[in-house]
Amino acid sequence: MAANAIDWLEGVAGPRIRIEVKDFGNECEMLFSDNGPGIPRGVGRRIFEPLFSRKENGRGMGLTIARHLLEAHGGSIDILLDGRRKGANFLVTFPRKRSRATIY
C-alpha cells in the first residue's frame, strides 16, 4: 500500500501517508490513509481484482495478493469510501498472534 500511495502522491502539494493502528484484544485494526487523488467510486472494489490497475505500468496484483494473504490468516482488507476522507483509505484487520500451547 505504501508503494502505491507514494506513486499516487507524486505532484501532490504536502503529500502525507498516515497509518493508525488500534488493538481490540483478539484482533488489530490498521487504517492506512493518504492525501492523494483517492479511489474513484466507479472503481470501488475492482481494485482487488487480479490484473486491474489504474497506473500506466501497473501489474494489478499487489492488492489482490495482499487480500489473499490477509484472508488466509484470518484478516481482511477493504477500502473506505464514506466520502468523509480525502485520498485513498484502507482498513486492514488481522488477528493477534496466538501463543503456542506446549505439550509435555
Biopython code that builds the backbone (N, CA, C, O; Angstrom):
import numpy as np
from Bio.PDB.StructureBuilder import StructureBuilder

atoms = [
    (1, "MET", "N", (0.820, -1.185, 0.000)),
    (1, "MET", "CA", (0.000, 0.000, 0.000)),
    (1, "MET", "C", (0.866, 1.252, 0.000)),
    (1, "MET", "O", (0.542, 2.242, -0.657)),
    (2, "ALA", "N", (1.967, 1.203, 0.738)),
    (2, "ALA", "CA", (2.830, 2.383, 0.813)),
    (2, "ALA", "C", (3.410, 2.726, -0.556)),
    (2, "ALA", "O", (3.475, 3.899, -0.926)),
    (3, "ALA", "N", (3.831, 1.712, -1.308)),
    (3, "ALA", "CA", (4.397, 1.966, -2.638)),
    (3, "ALA", "C", (3.351, 2.590, -3.554)),
    (3, "ALA", "O", (3.657, 3.515, -4.307)),
    (4, "ASN", "N", (2.115, 2.086, -3.495)),
    (4, "ASN", "CA", (1.030, 2.676, -4.300)),
    (4, "ASN", "C", (0.786, 4.118, -3.887)),
    (4, "ASN", "O", (0.638, 4.992, -4.741)),
    (5, "ALA", "N", (0.743, 4.371, -2.590)),
    (5, "ALA", "CA", (0.500, 5.725, -2.089)),
    (5, "ALA", "C", (1.588, 6.674, -2.577)),
    (5, "ALA", "O", (1.294, 7.785, -3.018)),
    (6, "ILE", "N", (2.831, 6.242, -2.498)),
    (6, "ILE", "CA", (3.939, 7.099, -2.941)),
    (6, "ILE", "C", (3.795, 7.423, -4.425)),
    (6, "ILE", "O", (4.013, 8.564, -4.833)),
    (7, "ASP", "N", (3.432, 6.436, -5.228)),
    (7, "ASP", "CA", (3.218, 6.683, -6.667)),
    (7, "ASP", "C", (2.117, 7.704, -6.897)),
    (7, "ASP", "O", (2.286, 8.629, -7.691)),
    (8, "TRP", "N", (0.986, 7.546, -6.210)),
    (8, "TRP", "CA", (-0.158, 8.434, -6.423)),
    (8, "TRP", "C", (0.021, 9.811, -5.793)),
    (8, "TRP", "O", (-0.690, 10.751, -6.149)),
    (9, "LEU", "N", (0.958, 9.938, -4.868)),
    (9, "LEU", "CA", (1.204, 11.235, -4.224)),
    (9, "LEU", "C", (2.150, 12.123, -5.021)),
    (9, "LEU", "O", (2.368, 13.277, -4.653)),
    (10, "GLU", "N", (2.710, 11.609, -6.097)),
    (10, "GLU", "CA", (3.602, 12.416, -6.918)),
    (10, "GLU", "C", (2.854, 13.641, -7.451)),
    (10, "GLU", "O", (1.803, 13.518, -8.079)),
    (11, "GLY", "N", (3.405, 14.799, -7.194)),
    (11, "GLY", "CA", (2.793, 16.047, -7.655)),
    (11, "GLY", "C", (1.769, 16.631, -6.693)),
    (11, "GLY", "O", (1.253, 17.719, -6.945)),
    (12, "VAL", "N", (1.461, 15.944, -5.601)),
    (12, "VAL", "CA", (0.511, 16.449, -4.607)),
    (12, "VAL", "C", (1.249, 17.397, -3.663)),
    (12, "VAL", "O", (2.308, 17.062, -3.132)),
    (13, "ALA", "N", (0.679, 18.578, -3.461)),
    (13, "ALA", "CA", (1.284, 19.534, -2.523)),
    (13, "ALA", "C", (1.118, 19.006, -1.104)),
    (13, "ALA", "O", (0.002, 18.693, -0.689)),
    (14, "GLY", "N", (2.200, 18.903, -0.363)),
    (14, "GLY", "CA", (2.148, 18.415, 1.015)),
    (14, "GLY", "C", (1.723, 16.969, 1.113)),
    (14, "GLY", "O", (0.779, 16.666, 1.844)),
    (15, "PRO", "N", (2.385, 16.051, 0.401)),
    (15, "PRO", "CA", (1.968, 14.645, 0.440)),
    (15, "PRO", "C", (2.087, 14.057, 1.849)),
    (15, "PRO", "O", (3.043, 14.329, 2.576)),
    (16, "ARG", "N", (1.083, 13.239, 2.216)),
    (16, "ARG", "CA", (1.051, 12.631, 3.546)),
    (16, "ARG", "C", (0.567, 11.194, 3.456)),
    (16, "ARG", "O", (-0.342, 10.871, 2.691)),
    (17, "ILE", "N", (1.190, 10.344, 4.248)),
    (17, "ILE", "CA", (0.702, 8.987, 4.471)),
    (17, "ILE", "C", (0.497, 8.847, 5.970)),
    (17, "ILE", "O", (1.369, 9.206, 6.761)),
    (18, "ARG", "N", (-0.652, 8.327, 6.355)),
    (18, "ARG", "CA", (-0.973, 8.183, 7.779)),
    (18, "ARG", "C", (-1.340, 6.728, 8.044)),
    (18, "ARG", "O", (-2.143, 6.136, 7.323)),
    (19, "ILE", "N", (-0.747, 6.166, 9.079)),
    (19, "ILE", "CA", (-1.055, 4.802, 9.489)),
    (19, "ILE", "C", (-1.458, 4.841, 10.959)),
    (19, "ILE", "O", (-0.695, 5.295, 11.811)),
    (20, "GLU", "N", (-2.654, 4.363, 11.240)),
    (20, "GLU", "CA", (-3.168, 4.348, 12.613)),
    (20, "GLU", "C", (-3.505, 2.904, 12.964)),
    (20, "GLU", "O", (-4.245, 2.243, 12.236)),
    (21, "VAL", "N", (-2.972, 2.420, 14.067)),
    (21, "VAL", "CA", (-3.190, 1.040, 14.486)),
    (21, "VAL", "C", (-3.906, 1.024, 15.834)),
    (21, "VAL", "O", (-3.550, 1.763, 16.752)),
    (22, "LYS", "N", (-4.922, 0.168, 15.935)),
    (22, "LYS", "CA", (-5.676, 0.008, 17.179)),
    (22, "LYS", "C", (-5.729, -1.462, 17.551)),
    (22, "LYS", "O", (-5.808, -2.337, 16.689)),
    (23, "ASP", "N", (-5.684, -1.717, 18.850)),
    (23, "ASP", "CA", (-5.735, -3.068, 19.389)),
    (23, "ASP", "C", (-7.132, -3.306, 19.954)),
    (23, "ASP", "O", (-7.634, -2.514, 20.752)),
    (24, "PHE", "N", (-7.749, -4.402, 19.532)),
    (24, "PHE", "CA", (-9.072, -4.746, 20.031)),
    (24, "PHE", "C", (-9.068, -6.135, 20.672)),
    (24, "PHE", "O", (-9.969, -6.938, 20.429)),
    (25, "GLY", "N", (-8.068, -6.411, 21.478)),
    (25, "GLY", "CA", (-7.991, -7.704, 22.158)),
    (25, "GLY", "C", (-7.492, -8.808, 21.249)),
    (25, "GLY", "O", (-6.285, -9.021, 21.130)),
    (26, "ASN", "N", (-8.418, -9.515, 20.603)),
    (26, "ASN", "CA", (-8.037, -10.640, 19.751)),
    (26, "ASN", "C", (-7.665, -10.236, 18.335)),
    (26, "ASN", "O", (-7.179, -11.066, 17.567)),
    (27, "GLU", "N", (-7.880, -8.983, 17.976)),
    (27, "GLU", "CA", (-7.506, -8.540, 16.638)),
    (27, "GLU", "C", (-6.977, -7.112, 16.662)),
    (27, "GLU", "O", (-7.207, -6.358, 17.608)),
    (28, "CYS", "N", (-6.275, -6.768, 15.614)),
    (28, "CYS", "CA", (-5.768, -5.415, 15.436)),
    (28, "CYS", "C", (-6.392, -4.827, 14.181)),
    (28, "CYS", "O", (-6.781, -5.546, 13.260)),
    (29, "GLU", "N", (-6.477, -3.525, 14.167)),
    (29, "GLU", "CA", (-7.056, -2.814, 13.030)),
    (29, "GLU", "C", (-6.064, -1.742, 12.613)),
    (29, "GLU", "O", (-5.541, -1.012, 13.455)),
    (30, "MET", "N", (-5.805, -1.646, 11.315)),
    (30, "MET", "CA", (-4.898, -0.634, 10.801)),
    (30, "MET", "C", (-5.638, 0.195, 9.750)),
    (30, "MET", "O", (-6.186, -0.343, 8.788)),
    (31, "LEU", "N", (-5.641, 1.495, 9.950)),
    (31, "LEU", "CA", (-6.203, 2.411, 8.969)),
    (31, "LEU", "C", (-5.035, 3.037, 8.228)),
    (31, "LEU", "O", (-4.197, 3.710, 8.827)),
    (32, "PHE", "N", (-4.986, 2.815, 6.939)),
    (32, "PHE", "CA", (-3.920, 3.341, 6.097)),
    (32, "PHE", "C", (-4.540, 4.398, 5.191)),
    (32, "PHE", "O", (-5.452, 4.095, 4.421)),
    (33, "SER", "N", (-4.054, 5.635, 5.275)),
    (33, "SER", "CA", (-4.632, 6.744, 4.518)),
    (33, "SER", "C", (-3.544, 7.572, 3.859)),
    (33, "SER", "O", (-2.421, 7.660, 4.357)),
    (34, "ASP", "N", (-3.895, 8.177, 2.733)),
    (34, "ASP", "CA", (-3.010, 9.170, 2.123)),
    (34, "ASP", "C", (-3.865, 10.349, 1.671)),
    (34, "ASP", "O", (-5.093, 10.285, 1.719)),
    (35, "ASN", "N", (-3.219, 11.415, 1.236)),
    (35, "ASN", "CA", (-3.976, 12.590, 0.783)),
    (35, "ASN", "C", (-3.842, 12.788, -0.724)),
    (35, "ASN", "O", (-3.846, 13.915, -1.218)),
    (36, "GLY", "N", (-3.724, 11.676, -1.444)),
    (36, "GLY", "CA", (-3.641, 11.715, -2.900)),
    (36, "GLY", "C", (-5.017, 11.859, -3.535)),
    (36, "GLY", "O", (-5.966, 12.278, -2.873)),
    (37, "PRO", "N", (-5.130, 11.515, -4.810)),
    (37, "PRO", "CA", (-6.395, 11.674, -5.532)),
    (37, "PRO", "C", (-7.491, 10.712, -5.093)),
    (37, "PRO", "O", (-8.664, 10.944, -5.388)),
    (38, "GLY", "N", (-7.137, 9.646, -4.400)),
    (38, "GLY", "CA", (-8.142, 8.708, -3.917)),
    (38, "GLY", "C", (-8.577, 7.708, -4.971)),
    (38, "GLY", "O", (-8.029, 7.656, -6.072)),
    (39, "ILE", "N", (-9.569, 6.922, -4.610)),
    (39, "ILE", "CA", (-10.092, 5.875, -5.485)),
    (39, "ILE", "C", (-11.476, 6.301, -5.948)),
    (39, "ILE", "O", (-12.379, 6.467, -5.128)),
    (40, "PRO", "N", (-11.653, 6.479, -7.249)),
    (40, "PRO", "CA", (-12.968, 6.901, -7.742)),
    (40, "PRO", "C", (-14.057, 5.885, -7.397)),
    (40, "PRO", "O", (-13.815, 4.678, -7.404)),
    (41, "ARG", "N", (-15.239, 6.376, -7.100)),
    (41, "ARG", "CA", (-16.355, 5.498, -6.727)),
    (41, "ARG", "C", (-16.648, 4.454, -7.798)),
    (41, "ARG", "O", (-17.005, 3.325, -7.461)),
    (42, "GLY", "N", (-16.513, 4.785, -9.039)),
    (42, "GLY", "CA", (-16.787, 3.827, -10.110)),
    (42, "GLY", "C", (-15.833, 2.647, -10.121)),
    (42, "GLY", "O", (-16.151, 1.587, -10.660)),
    (43, "VAL", "N", (-14.674, 2.830, -9.532)),
    (43, "VAL", "CA", (-13.673, 1.762, -9.499)),
    (43, "VAL", "C", (-13.945, 0.841, -8.322)),
    (43, "VAL", "O", (-13.891, -0.382, -8.450)),
    (44, "GLY", "N", (-14.234, 1.433, -7.187)),
    (44, "GLY", "CA", (-14.612, 0.695, -5.990)),
    (44, "GLY", "C", (-13.820, -0.556, -5.712)),
    (44, "GLY", "O", (-12.590, -0.529, -5.669)),
    (45, "ARG", "N", (-14.515, -1.637, -5.525)),
    (45, "ARG", "CA", (-13.912, -2.903, -5.116)),
    (45, "ARG", "C", (-13.119, -3.582, -6.234)),
    (45, "ARG", "O", (-12.439, -4.577, -5.979)),
    (46, "ARG", "N", (-13.188, -3.074, -7.451)),
    (46, "ARG", "CA", (-12.432, -3.677, -8.558)),
    (46, "ARG", "C", (-10.938, -3.632, -8.316)),
    (46, "ARG", "O", (-10.198, -4.413, -8.915)),
    (47, "ILE", "N", (-10.472, -2.740, -7.454)),
    (47, "ILE", "CA", (-9.031, -2.632, -7.225)),
    (47, "ILE", "C", (-8.443, -3.906, -6.637)),
    (47, "ILE", "O", (-7.225, -4.082, -6.659)),
    (48, "PHE", "N", (-9.278, -4.799, -6.112)),
    (48, "PHE", "CA", (-8.800, -6.068, -5.570)),
    (48, "PHE", "C", (-8.831, -7.188, -6.608)),
    (48, "PHE", "O", (-8.387, -8.300, -6.321)),
    (49, "GLU", "N", (-9.347, -6.915, -7.810)),
    (49, "GLU", "CA", (-9.407, -7.935, -8.855)),
    (49, "GLU", "C", (-8.026, -8.142, -9.472)),
    (49, "GLU", "O", (-7.282, -7.181, -9.667)),
    (50, "PRO", "N", (-7.683, -9.399, -9.781)),
    (50, "PRO", "CA", (-6.392, -9.656, -10.422)),
    (50, "PRO", "C", (-6.267, -8.895, -11.750)),
    (50, "PRO", "O", (-7.213, -8.841, -12.535)),
    (51, "LEU", "N", (-5.113, -8.321, -11.983)),
    (51, "LEU", "CA", (-4.737, -7.616, -13.210)),
    (51, "LEU", "C", (-5.423, -6.266, -13.407)),
    (51, "LEU", "O", (-5.252, -5.640, -14.453)),
    (52, "PHE", "N", (-6.201, -5.802, -12.415)),
    (52, "PHE", "CA", (-6.817, -4.483, -12.528)),
    (52, "PHE", "C", (-5.856, -3.438, -11.960)),
    (52, "PHE", "O", (-5.398, -3.553, -10.824)),
    (53, "SER", "N", (-5.560, -2.422, -12.765)),
    (53, "SER", "CA", (-4.684, -1.341, -12.316)),
    (53, "SER", "C", (-5.087, -0.046, -12.995)),
    (53, "SER", "O", (-5.512, -0.047, -14.151)),
    (54, "ARG", "N", (-4.953, 1.046, -12.283)),
    (54, "ARG", "CA", (-5.188, 2.372, -12.860)),
    (54, "ARG", "C", (-3.872, 3.063, -13.190)),
    (54, "ARG", "O", (-3.867, 4.140, -13.786)),
    (55, "LYS", "N", (-2.744, 2.441, -12.800)),
    (55, "LYS", "CA", (-1.439, 3.023, -13.081)),
    (55, "LYS", "C", (-0.988, 2.595, -14.473)),
    (55, "LYS", "O", (-1.275, 1.483, -14.915)),
    (56, "GLU", "N", (-0.290, 3.477, -15.148)),
    (56, "GLU", "CA", (0.141, 3.213, -16.520)),
    (56, "GLU", "C", (0.949, 1.916, -16.641)),
    (56, "GLU", "O", (0.716, 1.128, -17.557)),
    (57, "ASN", "N", (1.874, 1.696, -15.744)),
    (57, "ASN", "CA", (2.692, 0.480, -15.797)),
    (57, "ASN", "C", (2.359, -0.479, -14.660)),
    (57, "ASN", "O", (3.202, -1.280, -14.258)),
    (58, "GLY", "N", (1.154, -0.404, -14.148)),
    (58, "GLY", "CA", (0.760, -1.243, -13.028)),
    (58, "GLY", "C", (0.539, -2.688, -13.440)),
    (58, "GLY", "O", (0.139, -2.975, -14.569)),
    (59, "ARG", "N", (0.803, -3.582, -12.517)),
    (59, "ARG", "CA", (0.617, -5.009, -12.780)),
    (59, "ARG", "C", (-0.748, -5.503, -12.298)),
    (59, "ARG", "O", (-1.263, -6.505, -12.794)),
    (60, "GLY", "N", (-1.325, -4.796, -11.333)),
    (60, "GLY", "CA", (-2.650, -5.172, -10.860)),
    (60, "GLY", "C", (-2.678, -6.410, -9.986)),
    (60, "GLY", "O", (-3.684, -7.119, -9.956)),
    (61, "MET", "N", (-1.600, -6.686, -9.277)),
    (61, "MET", "CA", (-1.578, -7.867, -8.433)),
    (61, "MET", "C", (-1.326, -7.556, -6.961)),
    (61, "MET", "O", (-1.590, -8.408, -6.112)),
    (62, "GLY", "N", (-0.828, -6.377, -6.630)),
    (62, "GLY", "CA", (-0.461, -6.057, -5.256)),
    (62, "GLY", "C", (-1.598, -6.183, -4.266)),
    (62, "GLY", "O", (-1.466, -6.885, -3.264)),
    (63, "LEU", "N", (-2.704, -5.522, -4.523)),
    (63, "LEU", "CA", (-3.834, -5.576, -3.591)),
    (63, "LEU", "C", (-4.536, -6.926, -3.629)),
    (63, "LEU", "O", (-5.105, -7.360, -2.628)),
    (64, "THR", "N", (-4.498, -7.591, -4.778)),
    (64, "THR", "CA", (-5.061, -8.940, -4.887)),
    (64, "THR", "C", (-4.303, -9.893, -3.969)),
    (64, "THR", "O", (-4.908, -10.661, -3.221)),
    (65, "ILE", "N", (-2.974, -9.836, -4.031)),
    (65, "ILE", "CA", (-2.139, -10.701, -3.202)),
    (65, "ILE", "C", (-2.289, -10.335, -1.728)),
    (65, "ILE", "O", (-2.386, -11.218, -0.875)),
    (66, "ALA", "N", (-2.310, -9.041, -1.427)),
    (66, "ALA", "CA", (-2.468, -8.606, -0.034)),
    (66, "ALA", "C", (-3.768, -9.138, 0.549)),
    (66, "ALA", "O", (-3.780, -9.650, 1.669)),
    (67, "ARG", "N", (-4.858, -9.025, -0.195)),
    (67, "ARG", "CA", (-6.152, -9.517, 0.298)),
    (67, "ARG", "C", (-6.108, -11.027, 0.511)),
    (67, "ARG", "O", (-6.579, -11.530, 1.531)),
    (68, "HIS", "N", (-5.547, -11.739, -0.448)),
    (68, "HIS", "CA", (-5.472, -13.193, -0.339)),
    (68, "HIS", "C", (-4.682, -13.616, 0.907)),
    (68, "HIS", "O", (-5.119, -14.488, 1.659)),
    (69, "LEU", "N", (-3.524, -12.997, 1.117)),
    (69, "LEU", "CA", (-2.693, -13.348, 2.277)),
    (69, "LEU", "C", (-3.393, -13.026, 3.596)),
    (69, "LEU", "O", (-3.381, -13.828, 4.529)),
    (70, "LEU", "N", (-3.997, -11.852, 3.659)),
    (70, "LEU", "CA", (-4.708, -11.483, 4.892)),
    (70, "LEU", "C", (-5.853, -12.437, 5.186)),
    (70, "LEU", "O", (-6.019, -12.873, 6.325)),
    (71, "GLU", "N", (-6.648, -12.766, 4.171)),
    (71, "GLU", "CA", (-7.780, -13.665, 4.378)),
    (71, "GLU", "C", (-7.316, -15.071, 4.750)),
    (71, "GLU", "O", (-7.975, -15.752, 5.536)),
    (72, "ALA", "N", (-6.189, -15.510, 4.192)),
    (72, "ALA", "CA", (-5.653, -16.830, 4.519)),
    (72, "ALA", "C", (-5.248, -16.924, 5.984)),
    (72, "ALA", "O", (-5.183, -18.018, 6.543)),
    (73, "HIS", "N", (-4.978, -15.787, 6.602)),
    (73, "HIS", "CA", (-4.566, -15.762, 8.003)),
    (73, "HIS", "C", (-5.629, -15.172, 8.921)),
    (73, "HIS", "O", (-5.331, -14.776, 10.048)),
    (74, "GLY", "N", (-6.870, -15.114, 8.440)),
    (74, "GLY", "CA", (-7.975, -14.665, 9.277)),
    (74, "GLY", "C", (-8.180, -13.163, 9.323)),
    (74, "GLY", "O", (-8.917, -12.672, 10.178)),
    (75, "GLY", "N", (-7.551, -12.425, 8.431)),
    (75, "GLY", "CA", (-7.685, -10.977, 8.404)),
    (75, "GLY", "C", (-8.501, -10.509, 7.213)),
    (75, "GLY", "O", (-9.128, -11.311, 6.522)),
    (76, "SER", "N", (-8.486, -9.208, 6.980)),
    (76, "SER", "CA", (-9.223, -8.639, 5.847)),
    (76, "SER", "C", (-8.622, -7.295, 5.465)),
    (76, "SER", "O", (-7.906, -6.668, 6.246)),
    (77, "ILE", "N", (-8.927, -6.871, 4.255)),
    (77, "ILE", "CA", (-8.558, -5.538, 3.783)),
    (77, "ILE", "C", (-9.710, -5.027, 2.942)),
    (77, "ILE", "O", (-10.271, -5.759, 2.128)),
    (78, "ASP", "N", (-10.056, -3.776, 3.142)),
    (78, "ASP", "CA", (-11.139, -3.175, 2.365)),
    (78, "ASP", "C", (-10.875, -1.688, 2.227)),
    (78, "ASP", "O", (-10.113, -1.107, 3.000)),
    (79, "ILE", "N", (-11.505, -1.084, 1.248)),
    (79, "ILE", "CA", (-11.380, 0.358, 1.078)),
    (79, "ILE", "C", (-12.524, 1.041, 1.810)),
    (79, "ILE", "O", (-13.609, 0.481, 1.966)),
    (80, "LEU", "N", (-12.259, 2.255, 2.252)),
    (80, "LEU", "CA", (-13.295, 3.059, 2.888)),
    (80, "LEU", "C", (-13.692, 4.147, 1.900)),
    (80, "LEU", "O", (-12.882, 5.001, 1.541)),
    (81, "LEU", "N", (-14.926, 4.106, 1.474)),
    (81, "LEU", "CA", (-15.448, 5.102, 0.531)),
    (81, "LEU", "C", (-16.642, 5.800, 1.170)),
    (81, "LEU", "O", (-17.752, 5.750, 0.640)),
    (82, "ASP", "N", (-16.416, 6.441, 2.291)),
    (82, "ASP", "CA", (-17.522, 7.070, 3.003)),
    (82, "ASP", "C", (-17.712, 8.542, 2.648)),
    (82, "ASP", "O", (-18.654, 9.173, 3.127)),
    (83, "GLY", "N", (-16.832, 9.097, 1.816)),
    (83, "GLY", "CA", (-16.971, 10.489, 1.407)),
    (83, "GLY", "C", (-16.439, 11.492, 2.420)),
    (83, "GLY", "O", (-16.346, 12.680, 2.110)),
    (84, "ARG", "N", (-16.088, 11.050, 3.614)),
    (84, "ARG", "CA", (-15.582, 11.955, 4.647)),
    (84, "ARG", "C", (-14.073, 12.130, 4.580)),
    (84, "ARG", "O", (-13.529, 13.116, 5.079)),
    (85, "ARG", "N", (-13.406, 11.170, 3.963)),
    (85, "ARG", "CA", (-11.948, 11.173, 3.947)),
    (85, "ARG", "C", (-11.433, 11.491, 2.552)),
    (85, "ARG", "O", (-11.973, 11.018, 1.552)),
    (86, "LYS", "N", (-10.382, 12.297, 2.499)),
    (86, "LYS", "CA", (-9.733, 12.607, 1.226)),
    (86, "LYS", "C", (-8.684, 11.537, 0.960)),
    (86, "LYS", "O", (-8.156, 10.948, 1.903)),
    (87, "GLY", "N", (-8.377, 11.279, -0.286)),
    (87, "GLY", "CA", (-7.333, 10.327, -0.640)),
    (87, "GLY", "C", (-7.817, 8.891, -0.588)),
    (87, "GLY", "O", (-9.017, 8.621, -0.522)),
    (88, "ALA", "N", (-6.853, 7.970, -0.619)),
    (88, "ALA", "CA", (-7.154, 6.548, -0.530)),
    (88, "ALA", "C", (-7.122, 6.137, 0.938)),
    (88, "ALA", "O", (-6.243, 6.555, 1.692)),
    (89, "ASN", "N", (-8.087, 5.318, 1.332)),
    (89, "ASN", "CA", (-8.199, 4.885, 2.720)),
    (89, "ASN", "C", (-8.511, 3.394, 2.755)),
    (89, "ASN", "O", (-9.504, 2.940, 2.184)),
    (90, "PHE", "N", (-7.658, 2.647, 3.426)),
    (90, "PHE", "CA", (-7.820, 1.206, 3.542)),
    (90, "PHE", "C", (-7.930, 0.819, 5.001)),
    (90, "PHE", "O", (-7.218, 1.355, 5.851)),
    (91, "LEU", "N", (-8.819, -0.108, 5.289)),
    (91, "LEU", "CA", (-8.958, -0.660, 6.627)),
    (91, "LEU", "C", (-8.484, -2.102, 6.575)),
    (91, "LEU", "O", (-9.041, -2.926, 5.851)),
    (92, "VAL", "N", (-7.450, -2.396, 7.352)),
    (92, "VAL", "CA", (-6.870, -3.732, 7.406)),
    (92, "VAL", "C", (-7.099, -4.276, 8.805)),
    (92, "VAL", "O", (-6.793, -3.610, 9.794)),
    (93, "THR", "N", (-7.639, -5.492, 8.889)),
    (93, "THR", "CA", (-7.790, -6.143, 10.190)),
    (93, "THR", "C", (-7.044, -7.466, 10.142)),
    (93, "THR", "O", (-7.002, -8.137, 9.111)),
    (94, "PHE", "N", (-6.460, -7.824, 11.267)),
    (94, "PHE", "CA", (-5.763, -9.103, 11.342)),
    (94, "PHE", "C", (-5.796, -9.589, 12.781)),
    (94, "PHE", "O", (-5.768, -8.798, 13.723)),
    (95, "PRO", "N", (-5.856, -10.924, 12.933)),
    (95, "PRO", "CA", (-5.901, -11.459, 14.291)),
    (95, "PRO", "C", (-4.554, -11.299, 14.978)),
    (95, "PRO", "O", (-3.503, -11.307, 14.336)),
    (96, "ARG", "N", (-4.608, -11.154, 16.283)),
    (96, "ARG", "CA", (-3.369, -11.106, 17.054)),
    (96, "ARG", "C", (-2.786, -12.500, 17.092)),
    (96, "ARG", "O", (-3.513, -13.493, 17.067)),
    (97, "LYS", "N", (-1.497, -12.564, 17.152)),
    (97, "LYS", "CA", (-0.827, -13.862, 17.210)),
    (97, "LYS", "C", (-1.221, -14.577, 18.494)),
    (97, "LYS", "O", (-1.182, -14.008, 19.585)),
    (98, "ARG", "N", (-1.596, -15.823, 18.336)),
    (98, "ARG", "CA", (-1.964, -16.617, 19.499)),
    (98, "ARG", "C", (-0.715, -17.304, 20.027)),
    (98, "ARG", "O", (0.144, -17.729, 19.254)),
    (99, "SER", "N", (-0.620, -17.410, 21.332)),
    (99, "SER", "CA", (0.520, -18.106, 21.904)),
    (99, "SER", "C", (0.393, -19.597, 21.606)),
    (99, "SER", "O", (-0.709, -20.145, 21.573)),
    (100, "ARG", "N", (1.510, -20.228, 21.397)),
    (100, "ARG", "CA", (1.513, -21.660, 21.102)),
    (100, "ARG", "C", (1.409, -22.455, 22.397)),
    (100, "ARG", "O", (2.057, -22.136, 23.394)),
    (101, "ALA", "N", (0.597, -23.475, 22.363)),
    (101, "ALA", "CA", (0.470, -24.360, 23.527)),
    (101, "ALA", "C", (1.647, -25.327, 23.534)),
    (101, "ALA", "O", (2.057, -25.835, 22.490)),
    (102, "THR", "N", (2.165, -25.565, 24.685)),
    (102, "THR", "CA", (3.264, -26.510, 24.818)),
    (102, "THR", "C", (2.731, -27.812, 25.389)),
    (102, "THR", "O", (2.075, -27.824, 26.430)),
    (103, "ILE", "N", (3.020, -28.907, 24.698)),
    (103, "ILE", "CA", (2.561, -30.221, 25.147)),
    (103, "ILE", "C", (3.736, -30.933, 25.794)),
    (103, "ILE", "O", (4.812, -31.037, 25.206)),
    (104, "TYR", "N", (3.523, -31.419, 27.004)),
    (104, "TYR", "CA", (4.576, -32.152, 27.717)),
    (104, "TYR", "C", (4.341, -33.632, 27.593)),
    (104, "TYR", "O", (5.117, -34.427, 28.124)),
]
sb = StructureBuilder()
sb.init_structure("model")
sb.init_model(0)
sb.init_chain("A")
sb.init_seg("    ")
for serial, (resi, resn, name, xyz) in enumerate(atoms, 1):
    if name == "N":
        sb.init_residue(resn, " ", resi, " ")
    sb.init_atom(name, np.array(xyz, "f"), 0.0, 1.0, " ", f" {name:<3s}", serial, name[0])
structure = sb.get_structure()
